[in-house]
């Protein structure tokens, strides 16, 4: 049983892993269904599969509006952007 003391889980870039077939969608959805009532889980990455979107409480799609790499020629910072 998952630990109810954990209030936030982050599955960074899980959608990419799903897209590439590294982990089955059913495994991720089953894990989400087992979380304690007040535990939040944030899943990131582009291209969330429809089954994950259907299982989610909240879905957000972000698009870049402005970025200094494009507009000002700023170089990436190690540990931040790469």
LINGI-V438122 format. One record per residue. RES is the residue in one letter. PHI is phi in whole degrees, 0 to 359 (none if undefined). OMEGA is omega in whole degrees, 0 to 359 (NA if undefined). NEAR is the number of other C-alpha atoms within 12 Angstrom. Layout:
BEGIN
<<RES & PHI & OMEGA & NEAR> <RES & PHI & OMEGA & NEAR>>
END
This chain:
BEGIN
<<X & none & 178 & 11> <X & 299 & 182 & 17> <X & 283 & 181 & 14> <X & 291 & 178 & 15> <X & 287 & 178 & 14> <X & 279 & 184 & 16> <X & 257 & 180 & 16> <X & 214 & 173 & 19> <X & 241 & 180 & 22> <X & 233 & 176 & 17> <X & 254 & 186 & 19> <X & 290 & 179 & 15> <X & 62 & 179 & 19> <X & 298 & 180 & 29> <X & 295 & 177 & 28> <X & 292 & 178 & 21> <X & 298 & 177 & 23> <X & 294 & 181 & 28> <X & 299 & 181 & 20> <X & 277 & 177 & 17> <X & 79 & 180 & 15> <X & 289 & 181 & 14> <X & 216 & 181 & 17> <X & 286 & 177 & 20> <X & 305 & 182 & 26> <X & 300 & 179 & 16> <X & 294 & 180 & 18> <X & 294 & 181 & 29> <X & 297 & 179 & 24> <X & 298 & 177 & 14> <X & 296 & 178 & 21> <X & 296 & 180 & 28> <X & 291 & 181 & 20> <X & 270 & 184 & 18> <X & 292 & 177 & 22> <X & 297 & 187 & 19> <X & 307 & 184 & 16> <X & 258 & 177 & 16> <X & 265 & 178 & 20> <X & 258 & 178 & 22> <X & 229 & 177 & 27> <X & 254 & 179 & 23> <X & 246 & 184 & 32> <X & 242 & 177 & 24> <X & 115 & 180 & 22> <X & 280 & 171 & 21> <X & 73 & 177 & 22> <X & 303 & 180 & 26> <X & 291 & 181 & 27> <X & 306 & 180 & 15> <X & 295 & 178 & 19> <X & 286 & 177 & 29> <X & 299 & 180 & 21> <X & 295 & 182 & 13> <X & 276 & 186 & 20> <X & 278 & 173 & 20> <X & 275 & 184 & 14> <X & 217 & 178 & 13> <X & 231 & 178 & 20> <X & 233 & 175 & 15> <X & 243 & 182 & 13> <X & 259 & 174 & 11> <X & 231 & 179 & 8> <X & 286 & 177 & 9> <X & 257 & 182 & 9> <X & 212 & 178 & 10> <X & 212 & 183 & 14> <X & 296 & 178 & 14> <X & 299 & 182 & 14> <X & 279 & 192 & 12> <X & 267 & 186 & 10> <X & 237 & 180 & 10> <X & 69 & 180 & 9> <X & 290 & 179 & 11> <X & 273 & 180 & 14> <X & 294 & 178 & 14> <X & 260 & 179 & 10> <X & 302 & 179 & 7> <X & 86 & 179 & 6> <X & 247 & 182 & 7> <X & 264 & 177 & 11> <X & 212 & NA & 7>>
END
